[in-house]
Amino acid sequence: MKKILIKLFSLLFIFTTSHQAFEIDPFDPNATLTENFSTNCLQMTQSQQILKAYIMVGLNSNFQNPQETLKKAIKAYDKRTYEVRAYFHDLLGDKNAEAKEAFDEAMKLWQQSKAMLEQQPTKANALKIKANLQKMITKLLEGTQPLATPDLELISLTGKLCRKPIEITNDYLMRIWGVEIPNYHKEIEKIIANFHKNLDTLSQNTLNNAESLALLEKARKQFMFFEIMYKSHSRFIPNLLSKKADDNFLIIRKIKMIYKKETQKRG
């Protein structure tokens, strides 16, 4: 049964037109807190997309031109990172020194990672970048914590749904590359459990409408691919893995847009 499913997924990949590589949207300082809170979440997810492009370069893949994608993404991401930090520093004011420091620490981690991302990919650097970006995500979350509301927390939760399939993909691709990931199985099983927990939480929230609920169900079905991939003894094509992770990102991003609109309506 698993072999049949794998073949079906492969055929789907062959006959589906691949979408463009991810874009680093520019920062809008005049946007609402809800929109910029969402952008901060996007910073976390797109750090994983940047890592994925780096790994694809290491694997000598030409799918979606990862060399050019990575080069453009690093420059645009770097610019937006400074802008996001400046925006939240100003908003946090003098009473939230720890939160502001968290943004500063996130910036240091990004700059360390950026230096490695701009070099020829190596397996050792891939592991270091992976660790740095995970720490950076934690710091970006800590930085916005004083400003979080229940509705904004739900938007943040969608970011986790975006990231988890990309994190699984990155770990799997790194293993194909020959990178030894400590506690690989434990880490993947934790990611899978976290995805389902977050999906259940979002399915029950009051910001949902018929469209978002349908998209959440679509995301659940899409995630089955990553669970099959993890449990299978077959070796999956890196290009297929990359595309499926990007597909999930687009689904969750639509859900996030719905939540943003609903949050703004409630003002």
DOLO-678668 format. One record per residue: residue in one letter; residue number from 1; z, x, y of N, C-alpha, C in turn. Coordinates in nm, 3 decimals, m for minus. Atoms other than C-alpha are relative to their C-alpha. Layout:
<nodes>
<node 'A' NUM <Z X Y> <Z X Y> <Z X Y>> ...
</nodes>
This chain:
<nodes>
<node 'M' 1 <0.000 0.083 m0.121> <0.000 0.000 0.000> <0.000 0.087 0.127>> <node 'K' 2 <m0.008 m0.089 m0.116> <0.090 0.281 0.238> <m0.135 0.067 0.026>> <node 'K' 3 <0.130 m0.066 m0.017> <m0.243 0.457 0.170> <m0.102 m0.094 0.063>> <node 'I' 4 <0.091 0.099 m0.058> <m0.428 0.136 0.253> <0.027 m0.017 0.148>> <node 'L' 5 <m0.036 0.015 m0.141> <m0.236 0.096 0.577> <m0.044 0.121 0.082>> <node 'I' 6 <0.042 m0.122 m0.070> <m0.305 0.457 0.671> <m0.150 m0.003 0.027>> <node 'K' 7 <0.145 0.008 m0.017> <m0.678 0.403 0.614> <m0.037 m0.102 0.107>> <node 'L' 8 <0.028 0.103 m0.101> <m0.671 0.085 0.823> <0.027 0.052 0.140>> <node 'F' 9 <m0.031 m0.057 m0.131> <m0.502 0.265 1.109> <m0.106 0.101 0.041>> <node 'S' 10 <0.103 m0.100 m0.031> <m0.758 0.545 1.086> <m0.130 m0.066 0.043>> <node 'L' 11 <0.122 0.072 m0.036> <m1.047 0.298 1.095> <0.014 m0.064 0.138>> <node 'L' 12 <m0.024 0.059 m0.131> <m0.889 0.124 1.392> <m0.021 0.104 0.108>> <node 'F' 13 <0.015 m0.108 m0.097> <m0.878 0.456 1.569> <m0.147 0.034 0.024>> <node 'I' 14 <0.141 m0.039 m0.010> <m1.243 0.534 1.493> <m0.080 m0.102 0.080>> <node 'F' 15 <0.081 0.103 m0.062> <m1.375 0.199 1.614> <0.055 m0.051 0.133>> <node 'T' 16 <m0.057 0.041 m0.129> <m1.150 0.164 1.919> <m0.034 0.103 0.105>> <node 'T' 17 <0.031 m0.092 m0.108> <m1.263 0.315 2.246> <0.129 0.056 0.057>> <node 'S' 18 <m0.123 m0.061 m0.049> <m0.999 0.562 2.359> <0.008 m0.016 0.151>> <node 'H' 19 <m0.020 0.014 m0.144> <m0.847 0.503 2.701> <0.017 0.137 0.063>> <node 'Q' 20 <m0.011 m0.127 m0.072> <m0.818 0.769 2.967> <0.140 0.059 m0.020>> <node 'A' 21 <m0.130 m0.066 0.007> <m0.540 1.025 2.958> <0.091 m0.055 0.109>> <node 'F' 22 <m0.097 0.061 m0.093> <m0.224 0.925 3.141> <m0.015 0.056 0.141>> <node 'E' 23 <0.009 m0.037 m0.141> <m0.213 0.934 3.519> <0.139 0.007 0.060>> <node 'I' 24 <m0.126 m0.010 m0.073> <0.077 1.050 3.736> <m0.017 m0.076 0.132>> <node 'D' 25 <0.014 0.082 m0.120> <0.097 0.771 3.992> <0.073 0.064 0.118>> <node 'P' 26 <m0.067 m0.059 m0.117> <0.182 0.886 4.347> <0.127 m0.077 0.037>> <node 'F' 27 <m0.126 0.061 m0.041> <0.526 0.815 4.491> <m0.018 m0.071 0.134>> <node 'D' 28 <0.006 0.077 m0.124> <0.559 0.547 4.760> <0.140 m0.011 0.059>> <node 'P' 29 <m0.135 0.002 m0.058> <0.864 0.611 4.981> <0.037 m0.133 0.064>> <node 'N' 30 <m0.025 0.131 m0.062> <0.825 0.265 5.136> <0.012 m0.113 m0.101>> <node 'A' 31 <m0.014 0.101 0.104> <0.844 0.086 4.804> <0.145 m0.048 m0.010>> <node 'T' 32 <m0.134 0.054 0.016> <1.145 m0.124 4.706> <0.082 0.087 m0.096>> <node 'L' 33 <m0.086 m0.073 0.091> <1.445 0.015 4.519> <m0.041 m0.029 m0.145>> <node 'T' 34 <0.042 0.035 0.135> <1.326 m0.174 4.211> <m0.121 0.082 m0.043>> <node 'E' 35 <0.122 m0.075 0.031> <0.986 m0.005 4.225> <0.029 0.149 m0.018>> <node 'N' 36 <m0.029 m0.143 0.008> <1.130 0.342 4.286> <0.098 0.032 m0.113>> <node 'F' 37 <m0.083 m0.014 0.119> <1.394 0.292 4.017> <m0.091 0.009 m0.122>> <node 'S' 38 <0.098 m0.001 0.109> <1.101 0.220 3.787> <m0.076 0.133 m0.003>> <node 'T' 39 <0.068 m0.129 m0.006> <0.926 0.536 3.908> <0.086 0.110 m0.058>> <node 'N' 40 <m0.091 m0.099 0.057> <1.233 0.739 3.820> <m0.001 m0.009 m0.153>> <node 'C' 41 <0.011 0.018 0.146> <1.215 0.589 3.470> <m0.131 0.058 m0.051>> <node 'L' 42 <0.132 m0.052 0.038> <0.848 0.681 3.461> <0.002 0.153 m0.006>> <node 'Q' 43 <m0.014 m0.145 0.004> <0.944 1.041 3.540> <0.046 0.045 m0.139>> <node 'M' 44 <m0.055 m0.037 0.131> <1.137 1.047 3.213> <m0.106 m0.013 m0.109>> <node 'T' 45 <0.102 0.024 0.102> <0.860 0.897 3.002> <m0.115 0.099 0.012>> <node 'Q' 46 <0.117 m0.086 m0.017> <0.582 1.106 3.151> <0.032 0.147 m0.024>> <node 'S' 47 <m0.035 m0.136 0.042> <0.778 1.425 3.090> <m0.035 0.019 m0.148>> <node 'Q' 48 <0.034 m0.006 0.141> <0.726 1.344 2.722> <m0.151 0.000 m0.022>> <node 'Q' 49 <0.146 m0.002 0.009> <0.356 1.278 2.778> <m0.054 0.139 0.035>> <node 'I' 50 <0.038 m0.137 m0.035> <0.328 1.618 2.944> <0.025 0.094 m0.117>> <node 'L' 51 <m0.030 m0.081 0.117> <0.498 1.777 2.645> <m0.102 m0.025 m0.111>> <node 'K' 52 <0.100 0.033 0.103> <0.256 1.594 2.415> <m0.132 0.072 0.029>> <node 'A' 53 <0.123 m0.070 m0.037> <m0.041 1.737 2.606> <0.013 0.149 m0.030>> <node 'Y' 54 <m0.027 m0.142 0.026> <0.115 2.084 2.579> <m0.013 0.031 m0.149>> <node 'I' 55 <0.006 m0.020 0.145> <0.154 2.048 2.202> <m0.145 m0.013 m0.049>> <node 'M' 56 <0.139 0.019 0.041> <m0.204 1.921 2.167> <m0.083 0.124 0.035>> <node 'V' 57 <0.067 m0.126 m0.034> <m0.323 2.235 2.348> <0.036 0.105 m0.104>> <node 'G' 58 <m0.045 m0.095 0.102> <m0.113 2.440 2.104> <m0.068 m0.022 m0.133>> <node 'L' 59 <0.069 0.034 0.125> <m0.287 2.258 1.817> <m0.152 0.020 0.012>> <node 'N' 60 <0.143 m0.021 m0.025> <m0.627 2.348 1.970> <m0.081 m0.130 m0.009>> <node 'S' 61 <0.069 0.130 m0.002> <m0.714 1.979 2.004> <m0.077 m0.017 0.130>> <node 'N' 62 <0.078 0.032 m0.120> <m0.983 1.864 2.244> <0.007 m0.149 0.035>> <node 'F' 63 <m0.011 0.144 m0.022> <m0.885 1.496 2.226> <0.055 m0.030 0.139>> <node 'Q' 64 <m0.035 0.035 m0.138> <m0.872 1.359 2.583> <0.023 0.124 0.087>> <node 'N' 65 <m0.002 m0.124 m0.079> <m0.909 1.717 2.710> <0.142 0.035 0.046>> <node 'P' 66 <m0.139 m0.024 m0.037> <m0.537 1.809 2.698> <0.021 0.117 0.095>> <node 'Q' 67 <m0.013 m0.113 m0.092> <m0.593 2.139 2.880> <m0.010 m0.045 0.144>> <node 'E' 68 <0.019 0.048 m0.137> <m0.726 1.966 3.191> <0.105 m0.104 0.036>> <node 'T' 69 <m0.104 0.101 m0.023> <m0.484 1.675 3.155> <0.132 0.066 0.037>> <node 'L' 70 <m0.126 m0.070 m0.023> <m0.189 1.914 3.140> <0.001 0.067 0.137>> <node 'K' 71 <0.009 m0.071 m0.128> <m0.306 2.117 3.439> <0.018 m0.096 0.117>> <node 'K' 72 <m0.010 0.098 m0.108> <m0.347 1.810 3.661> <0.137 m0.067 0.003>> <node 'A' 73 <m0.127 0.071 0.009> <m0.031 1.641 3.535> <0.115 0.083 0.054>> <node 'I' 74 <m0.109 m0.087 m0.047> <0.195 1.941 3.605> <0.006 0.000 0.153>> <node 'K' 75 <0.005 m0.005 m0.146> <0.081 1.959 3.967> <0.046 m0.132 0.063>> <node 'A' 76 <m0.035 0.131 m0.056> <0.109 1.585 4.036> <0.146 m0.036 m0.030>> <node 'Y' 77 <m0.138 0.031 0.041> <0.438 1.551 3.844> <0.099 0.080 0.084>> <node 'D' 78 <m0.087 m0.086 m0.081> <0.593 1.842 4.032> <0.018 m0.057 0.140>> <node 'K' 79 <m0.005 0.058 m0.134> <0.506 1.686 4.367> <0.086 m0.126 0.002>> <node 'R' 80 <m0.074 0.126 0.003> <0.645 1.348 4.268> <0.148 0.022 m0.029>> <node 'T' 81 <m0.139 m0.029 0.031> <0.964 1.499 4.129> <0.080 0.032 0.126>> <node 'Y' 82 <m0.067 m0.032 m0.127> <1.054 1.644 4.469> <0.016 m0.125 0.086>> <node 'E' 83 <m0.004 0.121 m0.082> <0.972 1.313 4.638> <0.104 m0.099 m0.052>> <node 'V' 84 <m0.100 0.090 0.059> <1.183 1.111 4.395> <0.141 0.049 0.030>> <node 'R' 85 <m0.132 m0.055 m0.030> <1.478 1.344 4.441> <0.038 m0.023 0.146>> <node 'A' 86 <m0.028 0.019 m0.142> <1.453 1.327 4.821> <0.034 m0.146 0.030>> <node 'Y' 87 <m0.023 0.143 m0.022> <1.436 0.946 4.813> <0.140 m0.041 m0.045>> <node 'F' 88 <m0.130 0.042 0.052> <1.744 0.903 4.593> <0.115 0.078 0.065>> <node 'H' 89 <m0.102 m0.073 m0.075> <1.938 1.178 4.772> <0.036 m0.075 0.127>> <node 'D' 90 <m0.022 0.072 m0.126> <1.895 0.987 5.095> <0.072 m0.132 m0.026>> <node 'L' 91 <m0.057 0.131 0.032> <1.985 0.655 4.933> <0.145 0.013 m0.048>> <node 'L' 92 <m0.134 m0.019 0.054> <2.293 0.791 4.756> <0.102 0.037 0.108>> <node 'G' 93 <m0.089 m0.033 m0.111> <2.439 0.930 5.080> <0.106 0.102 m0.038>> <node 'D' 94 <m0.104 m0.102 0.016> <2.755 1.139 5.109> <0.106 m0.037 m0.103>> <node 'K' 95 <m0.108 0.046 0.089> <2.972 0.931 4.875> <m0.032 0.019 m0.148>> <node 'N' 96 <0.042 m0.014 0.141> <2.778 1.013 4.555> <m0.048 0.142 m0.028>> <node 'A' 97 <0.036 m0.141 0.015> <2.784 1.391 4.539> <m0.039 0.035 m0.143>> <node 'E' 98 <0.030 m0.032 0.139> <2.784 1.401 4.158> <m0.138 m0.050 m0.042>> <node 'A' 99 <0.132 0.056 0.032> <2.479 1.176 4.133> <m0.110 0.086 0.063>> <node 'K' 100 <0.099 m0.085 m0.067> <2.294 1.390 4.386> <m0.013 0.134 m0.071>> <node 'E' 101 <0.003 m0.125 0.075> <2.390 1.701 4.192> <m0.077 m0.015 m0.130>> <node 'A' 102 <0.075 0.026 0.124> <2.248 1.540 3.877> <m0.150 0.012 0.025>> <node 'F' 103 <0.142 m0.015 m0.035> <1.908 1.515 4.052> <m0.036 0.146 0.020>> <node 'D' 104 <0.025 m0.143 m0.021> <1.939 1.881 4.154> <m0.010 0.075 m0.134>> <node 'E' 105 <0.003 m0.063 0.132> <2.013 1.983 3.796> <m0.127 m0.038 m0.077>> <node 'A' 106 <0.126 0.044 0.062> <1.718 1.775 3.674> <m0.116 0.082 0.054>> <node 'M' 107 <0.107 m0.078 m0.062> <1.498 1.963 3.921> <m0.004 0.142 m0.056>> <node 'K' 108 <m0.005 m0.135 0.056> <1.616 2.301 3.789> <m0.059 0.004 m0.141>> <node 'L' 109 <0.052 0.008 0.136> <1.539 2.195 3.433> <m0.152 m0.018 m0.001>> <node 'W' 110 <0.144 0.020 m0.011> <1.194 2.077 3.538> <m0.070 0.131 0.039>> <node 'Q' 111 <0.063 m0.123 m0.045> <1.117 2.403 3.720> <m0.004 0.105 m0.112>> <node 'Q' 112 <0.001 m0.091 0.116> <1.217 2.606 3.412> <m0.110 m0.040 m0.098>> <node 'S' 113 <0.101 0.051 0.094> <0.996 2.384 3.197> <m0.140 0.020 0.055>> <node 'K' 114 <0.131 m0.015 m0.064> <0.709 2.395 3.445> <m0.056 0.141 m0.020>> <node 'A' 115 <0.044 m0.139 0.017> <0.695 2.776 3.425> <m0.054 0.024 m0.140>> <node 'M' 116 <0.047 m0.016 0.137> <0.657 2.756 3.048> <m0.125 m0.083 m0.027>> <node 'L' 117 <0.116 0.088 0.019> <0.411 2.464 3.060> <m0.128 0.062 0.054>> <node 'E' 118 <0.116 m0.062 m0.063> <0.180 2.673 3.278> <m0.050 0.124 m0.076>> <node 'Q' 119 <0.039 m0.114 0.082> <0.167 2.953 3.019> <m0.074 m0.047 m0.125>> <node 'Q' 120 <0.062 0.032 0.129> <m0.029 2.968 2.694> <0.107 m0.055 m0.093>> <node 'P' 121 <m0.103 0.062 0.085> <0.158 2.735 2.455> <0.045 0.089 m0.116>> <node 'T' 122 <m0.058 m0.068 0.115> <0.393 2.893 2.204> <0.099 m0.095 m0.067>> <node 'K' 123 <m0.092 0.086 0.073> <0.612 2.735 1.937> <0.142 0.012 0.055>> <node 'A' 124 <m0.136 m0.021 m0.055> <0.929 2.889 2.082> <0.016 m0.074 0.132>> <node 'N' 125 <m0.007 0.069 m0.128> <0.850 2.754 2.428> <m0.003 m0.151 m0.016>> <node 'A' 126 <0.005 0.144 0.026> <0.769 2.411 2.285> <0.140 m0.054 m0.028>> <node 'L' 127 <m0.138 0.041 0.031> <1.124 2.387 2.146> <0.087 0.004 0.125>> <node 'K' 128 <m0.080 m0.013 m0.122> <1.274 2.508 2.475> <m0.035 m0.109 0.100>> <node 'I' 129 <0.043 0.106 m0.092> <1.067 2.266 2.683> <0.054 m0.135 m0.047>> <node 'K' 130 <m0.052 0.125 0.057> <1.164 1.981 2.449> <0.148 m0.017 0.034>> <node 'A' 131 <m0.143 0.007 m0.030> <1.535 2.062 2.493> <0.025 m0.020 0.149>> <node 'N' 132 <m0.016 0.013 m0.145> <1.502 2.103 2.870> <m0.031 m0.140 0.049>> <node 'L' 133 <0.041 0.132 m0.048> <1.321 1.774 2.919> <0.096 m0.109 m0.046>> <node 'Q' 134 <m0.101 0.096 0.045> <1.576 1.584 2.711> <0.122 0.004 0.091>> <node 'K' 135 <m0.112 m0.015 m0.093> <1.853 1.723 2.932> <m0.037 m0.056 0.138>> <node 'M' 136 <0.046 0.050 m0.129> <1.646 1.640 3.240> <0.004 m0.153 0.005>> <node 'I' 137 <m0.003 0.146 0.007> <1.613 1.277 3.129> <0.143 m0.051 0.019>> <node 'T' 138 <m0.141 0.038 m0.014> <1.992 1.254 3.098> <0.045 0.012 0.145>> <node 'K' 139 <m0.039 m0.022 m0.140> <2.036 1.393 3.449> <m0.066 m0.102 0.093>> <node 'L' 140 <0.067 0.100 m0.083> <1.778 1.155 3.598> <0.068 m0.136 m0.015>> <node 'L' 141 <m0.075 0.124 0.022> <1.969 0.865 3.443> <0.133 0.003 0.075>> <node 'E' 142 <m0.128 m0.014 m0.070> <2.299 0.996 3.580> <m0.018 m0.013 0.151>> <node 'G' 143 <0.023 0.001 m0.144> <2.147 1.032 3.925> <m0.011 m0.140 0.058>> <node 'T' 144 <0.019 0.136 m0.052> <2.060 0.663 3.960> <0.114 m0.095 m0.039>> <node 'Q' 145 <m0.105 0.088 0.051> <2.374 0.528 3.790> <0.078 m0.075 0.108>> <node 'P' 146 <m0.075 0.074 m0.104> <2.564 0.444 4.114> <m0.078 m0.116 0.062>> <node 'L' 147 <0.084 0.103 m0.062> <2.270 0.227 4.225> <m0.043 m0.107 m0.100>> <node 'A' 148 <0.050 0.090 0.104> <2.212 0.048 3.895> <0.064 m0.138 0.007>> <node 'T' 149 <m0.044 0.139 0.013> <2.238 m0.330 3.864> <m0.043 m0.046 m0.140>> <node 'P' 150 <0.043 0.047 0.133> <2.202 m0.537 3.543> <m0.151 m0.011 m0.016>> <node 'D' 151 <0.145 0.013 0.009> <1.838 m0.613 3.620> <m0.069 0.136 m0.002>> <node 'L' 152 <0.059 m0.134 m0.002> <1.760 m0.250 3.700> <0.027 0.074 m0.131>> <node 'E' 153 <m0.031 m0.061 0.130> <1.932 m0.142 3.379> <m0.100 m0.046 m0.106>> <node 'L' 154 <0.097 0.052 0.096> <1.694 m0.366 3.186> <m0.136 0.068 0.018>> <node 'I' 155 <0.125 m0.073 m0.027> <1.397 m0.201 3.357> <0.010 0.141 m0.059>> <node 'S' 156 <m0.022 m0.133 0.056> <1.547 0.133 3.256> <m0.014 m0.001 m0.153>> <node 'L' 157 <0.007 0.013 0.145> <1.567 0.009 2.898> <m0.145 0.000 m0.048>> <node 'T' 158 <0.142 m0.003 0.038> <1.190 m0.043 2.893> <m0.051 0.143 m0.006>> <node 'G' 159 <0.039 m0.140 0.002> <1.157 0.324 2.973> <0.032 0.066 m0.133>> <node 'K' 160 <m0.036 m0.054 0.130> <1.338 0.406 2.651> <m0.099 m0.045 m0.108>> <node 'L' 161 <0.100 0.050 0.096> <1.094 0.186 2.459> <m0.131 0.078 0.013>> <node 'C' 162 <0.120 m0.081 m0.022> <0.810 0.385 2.617> <0.015 0.137 m0.065>> <node 'R' 163 <m0.020 m0.139 0.040> <0.963 0.719 2.530> <0.010 0.021 m0.150>> <node 'K' 164 <m0.034 m0.026 0.140> <1.073 0.674 2.171> <m0.122 0.029 m0.089>> <node 'P' 165 <0.118 m0.035 0.081> <0.726 0.657 2.008> <m0.061 0.135 0.038>> <node 'I' 166 <0.055 m0.129 m0.043> <0.616 0.956 2.218> <0.088 0.113 m0.053>> <node 'E' 167 <m0.091 m0.103 0.053> <0.927 1.149 2.111> <m0.024 0.022 m0.149>> <node 'I' 168 <0.031 m0.014 0.143> <0.854 1.075 1.744> <m0.132 0.075 m0.018>> <node 'T' 169 <0.132 m0.064 0.007> <0.491 1.177 1.798> <0.011 0.149 0.030>> <node 'N' 170 <m0.016 m0.141 m0.036> <0.592 1.502 1.970> <0.064 0.080 m0.112>> <node 'D' 171 <m0.067 m0.071 0.109> <0.829 1.596 1.689> <m0.093 0.017 m0.120>> <node 'Y' 172 <0.093 m0.006 0.114> <0.568 1.514 1.424> <m0.111 0.102 0.027>> <node 'L' 173 <0.106 m0.094 m0.036> <0.296 1.708 1.608> <0.051 0.144 m0.002>> <node 'M' 174 <m0.058 m0.134 0.002> <0.528 2.005 1.650> <0.014 0.052 m0.143>> <node 'R' 175 <m0.011 m0.040 0.140> <0.588 2.008 1.275> <m0.137 0.035 m0.059>> <node 'I' 176 <0.137 m0.033 0.042> <0.211 2.000 1.213> <m0.037 0.139 0.051>> <node 'W' 177 <0.027 m0.129 m0.064> <0.192 2.299 1.449> <0.076 0.113 m0.070>> <node 'G' 178 <m0.080 m0.101 0.069> <0.455 2.477 1.240> <0.132 0.030 0.069>> <node 'V' 179 <m0.127 m0.018 m0.070> <0.754 2.438 1.474> <0.113 m0.058 m0.086>> <node 'E' 180 <m0.116 0.047 0.076> <1.087 2.410 1.293> <0.096 m0.071 0.095>> <node 'I' 181 <m0.088 0.080 m0.086> <1.289 2.129 1.454> <0.133 m0.022 m0.072>> <node 'P' 182 <m0.130 0.020 0.062> <1.662 2.135 1.378> <0.033 m0.149 m0.016>> <node 'N' 183 <m0.043 0.138 0.026> <1.792 1.811 1.220> <m0.112 m0.102 0.023>> <node 'Y' 184 <0.118 0.084 m0.025> <1.441 1.661 1.225> <0.020 m0.143 m0.051>> <node 'H' 185 <m0.010 0.134 0.060> <1.508 1.368 0.989> <0.109 m0.083 0.068>> <node 'K' 186 <m0.109 0.069 m0.068> <1.839 1.279 1.152> <m0.043 m0.046 0.138>> <node 'E' 187 <0.047 0.032 m0.135> <1.675 1.286 1.495> <m0.098 m0.118 m0.002>> <node 'I' 188 <0.100 0.107 0.007> <1.381 1.063 1.393> <0.065 m0.133 m0.038>> <node 'E' 189 <m0.068 0.124 0.042> <1.605 0.810 1.220> <0.082 m0.059 0.115>> <node 'K' 190 <m0.075 0.045 m0.118> <1.820 0.791 1.534> <m0.095 m0.065 0.102>> <node 'I' 191 <0.100 0.055 m0.093> <1.508 0.732 1.748> <m0.047 m0.137 m0.047>> <node 'I' 192 <0.046 0.128 0.057> <1.389 0.453 1.516> <0.106 m0.109 0.020>> <node 'A' 193 <m0.109 0.097 m0.016> <1.730 0.281 1.521> <0.017 m0.038 0.147>> <node 'N' 194 <m0.015 0.024 m0.143> <1.749 0.316 1.900> <m0.111 m0.091 0.052>> <node 'F' 195 <0.113 0.084 m0.043> <1.403 0.162 1.946> <0.026 m0.146 m0.035>> <node 'H' 196 <m0.023 0.138 0.043> <1.492 m0.149 1.745> <0.117 m0.063 0.075>> <node 'K' 197 <m0.115 0.051 m0.076> <1.828 m0.185 1.921> <m0.041 m0.040 0.141>> <node 'N' 198 <0.045 0.029 m0.137> <1.666 m0.168 2.265> <m0.098 m0.117 0.003>> <node 'L' 199 <0.096 0.110 0.007> <1.386 m0.403 2.160> <0.073 m0.133 m0.015>> <node 'D' 200 <m0.078 0.123 0.018> <1.640 m0.663 2.044> <0.070 m0.039 0.129>> <node 'T' 201 <m0.068 0.027 m0.127> <1.832 m0.630 2.371> <m0.096 m0.059 0.102>> <node 'L' 202 <0.099 0.048 m0.097> <1.519 m0.677 2.581> <m0.052 m0.139 m0.037>> <node 'S' 203 <0.051 0.129 0.043> <1.404 m0.972 2.373> <0.091 m0.115 0.041>> <node 'Q' 204 <m0.098 0.103 m0.033> <1.719 m1.160 2.472> <0.028 m0.012 0.149>> <node 'N' 205 <m0.038 0.002 m0.143> <1.722 m1.089 2.846> <m0.071 m0.112 0.076>> <node 'T' 206 <0.046 0.117 m0.078> <1.664 m1.355 3.111> <m0.123 0.028 0.086>> <node 'L' 207 <0.120 m0.031 m0.078> <1.377 m1.172 3.282> <m0.128 m0.031 m0.078>> <node 'N' 208 <0.118 0.023 0.084> <1.145 m1.259 2.993> <m0.073 m0.129 0.036>> <node 'N' 209 <0.082 0.121 m0.001> <0.861 m1.507 3.006> <m0.087 0.006 m0.127>> <node 'A' 210 <0.081 0.005 0.121> <0.604 m1.600 2.742> <m0.084 0.127 m0.019>> <node 'E' 211 <0.084 m0.120 0.008> <0.385 m1.301 2.827> <0.080 0.122 m0.046>> <node 'S' 212 <m0.080 m0.118 0.035> <0.662 m1.042 2.805> <0.051 m0.009 m0.143>> <node 'L' 213 <m0.046 0.016 0.138> <0.794 m1.186 2.478> <m0.111 0.032 m0.099>> <node 'A' 214 <0.114 m0.032 0.086> <0.446 m1.164 2.327> <m0.025 0.150 m0.003>> <node 'L' 215 <0.020 m0.145 m0.007> <0.417 m0.803 2.444> <0.110 0.075 m0.076>> <node 'L' 216 <m0.109 m0.061 0.075> <0.758 m0.718 2.299> <m0.026 m0.007 m0.152>> <node 'E' 217 <0.034 0.015 0.141> <0.645 m0.854 1.963> <m0.114 0.095 m0.037>> <node 'K' 218 <0.112 m0.093 0.024> <0.325 m0.651 1.993> <0.053 0.144 m0.011>> <node 'A' 219 <m0.059 m0.134 0.005> <0.533 m0.340 2.064> <0.073 0.023 m0.132>> <node 'R' 220 <m0.071 m0.011 0.128> <0.745 m0.409 1.755> <m0.098 0.029 m0.113>> <node 'K' 221 <0.100 m0.020 0.105> <0.435 m0.432 1.536> <m0.066 0.138 0.012>> <node 'Q' 222 <0.060 m0.132 m0.020> <0.285 m0.120 1.693> <0.093 0.110 m0.049>> <node 'F' 223 <m0.096 m0.104 0.037> <0.605 0.072 1.624> <0.005 0.020 m0.151>> <node 'M' 224 <0.004 m0.013 0.146> <0.562 0.005 1.252> <m0.085 0.121 m0.042>> <node 'F' 225 <0.084 m0.116 0.029> <0.292 0.272 1.261> <0.083 0.128 m0.006>> <node 'F' 226 <m0.080 m0.122 m0.006> <0.546 0.538 1.358> <0.101 0.007 m0.114>> <node 'E' 227 <m0.092 0.004 0.114> <0.788 0.426 1.088> <m0.074 0.036 m0.129>> <node 'I' 228 <0.082 m0.033 0.118> <0.510 0.442 0.826> <m0.036 0.148 0.001>> <node 'M' 229 <0.036 m0.141 m0.015> <0.402 0.780 0.959> <0.115 0.090 m0.043>> <node 'Y' 230 <m0.118 m0.082 0.030> <0.755 0.919 0.932> <0.031 0.001 m0.151>> <node 'K' 231 <m0.037 0.012 0.142> <0.809 0.791 0.575> <m0.111 0.045 m0.094>> <node 'S' 232 <0.114 m0.033 0.086> <0.462 0.878 0.445> <m0.004 0.149 m0.035>> <node 'H' 233 <0.020 m0.139 0.041> <0.382 1.195 0.254> <m0.139 0.050 0.041>> <node 'S' 234 <0.134 m0.039 m0.047> <0.028 1.192 0.396> <0.012 0.070 0.135>> <node 'R' 235 <0.004 m0.068 m0.129> <m0.065 1.409 0.692> <m0.088 m0.078 0.096>> <node 'F' 236 <0.074 0.083 m0.096> <m0.170 1.207 0.995> <m0.080 0.086 0.097>> <node 'I' 237 <0.087 m0.070 m0.094> <m0.448 1.309 1.232> <0.068 0.007 0.137>> <node 'P' 238 <m0.066 m0.011 m0.131> <m0.300 1.446 1.561> <m0.059 m0.091 0.107>> <node 'N' 239 <0.063 0.086 m0.100> <m0.556 1.257 1.770> <0.043 m0.145 m0.014>> <node 'L' 240 <m0.043 0.137 0.025> <m0.457 0.929 1.608> <0.144 m0.020 0.048>> <node 'L' 241 <m0.140 0.009 m0.043> <m0.087 0.996 1.670> <0.008 m0.007 0.152>> <node 'S' 242 <m0.001 m0.003 m0.146> <m0.153 1.077 2.035> <m0.044 m0.134 0.058>> <node 'K' 243 <0.052 0.126 m0.051> <m0.355 0.761 2.088> <0.098 m0.114 m0.022>> <node 'K' 244 <m0.094 0.108 0.029> <m0.100 0.532 1.919> <0.121 0.006 0.092>> <node 'A' 245 <m0.112 m0.015 m0.094> <0.179 0.673 2.137> <m0.040 m0.050 0.138>> <node 'D' 246 <0.048 0.045 m0.130> <m0.032 0.610 2.448> <m0.019 m0.151 0.002>> <node 'D' 247 <0.015 0.146 0.009> <m0.109 0.255 2.330> <0.134 m0.069 0.024>> <node 'N' 248 <m0.133 0.058 m0.017> <0.262 0.180 2.308> <0.046 0.010 0.145>> <node 'F' 249 <m0.037 m0.021 m0.140> <0.318 0.324 2.655> <m0.062 m0.108 0.090>> <node 'L' 250 <0.068 0.099 m0.082> <0.062 0.085 2.803> <0.058 m0.140 m0.021>> <node 'I' 251 <m0.061 0.130 0.029> <0.219 m0.217 2.629> <0.132 m0.014 0.074>> <node 'I' 252 <m0.132 0.007 m0.062> <0.568 m0.136 2.753> <m0.010 0.003 0.152>> <node 'R' 253 <0.016 m0.003 m0.145> <0.442 m0.060 3.100> <m0.034 m0.139 0.054>> <node 'K' 254 <0.029 0.138 m0.042> <0.303 m0.414 3.121> <0.128 m0.083 0.003>> <node 'I' 255 <m0.127 0.071 0.004> <0.644 m0.547 3.020> <0.085 0.038 0.122>> <node 'K' 256 <m0.078 m0.048 m0.114> <0.808 m0.332 3.287> <m0.049 m0.064 0.130>> <node 'M' 257 <0.056 0.063 m0.120> <0.572 m0.473 3.552> <0.046 m0.145 0.012>> <node 'I' 258 <m0.048 0.139 0.000> <0.673 m0.827 3.452> <0.146 m0.004 0.045>> <node 'Y' 259 <m0.141 m0.004 m0.036> <1.042 m0.736 3.481> <0.018 0.033 0.149>> <node 'K' 260 <m0.008 m0.035 m0.142> <0.987 m0.576 3.821> <m0.028 m0.121 0.088>> <node 'K' 261 <0.036 0.119 m0.078> <0.820 m0.890 3.952> <0.110 m0.106 m0.006>> <node 'E' 262 <m0.106 0.099 0.015> <1.093 m1.115 3.813> <0.126 0.042 0.076>> <node 'T' 263 <m0.115 m0.052 m0.074> <1.364 m0.891 3.962> <m0.018 m0.020 0.149>> <node 'Q' 264 <0.027 0.015 m0.142> <1.198 m0.898 4.303> <0.006 m0.146 0.045>> <node 'K' 265 <m0.008 0.143 m0.032> <1.171 m1.277 4.293> <0.145 m0.045 0.022>> <node 'R' 266 <m0.140 0.040 m0.008> <1.546 m1.300 4.245> <0.073 0.070 0.115>> <node 'G' 267 <m0.040 m0.069 m0.120> <1.586 m1.059 4.531> <0.134 0.044 0.024>> 
</nodes>
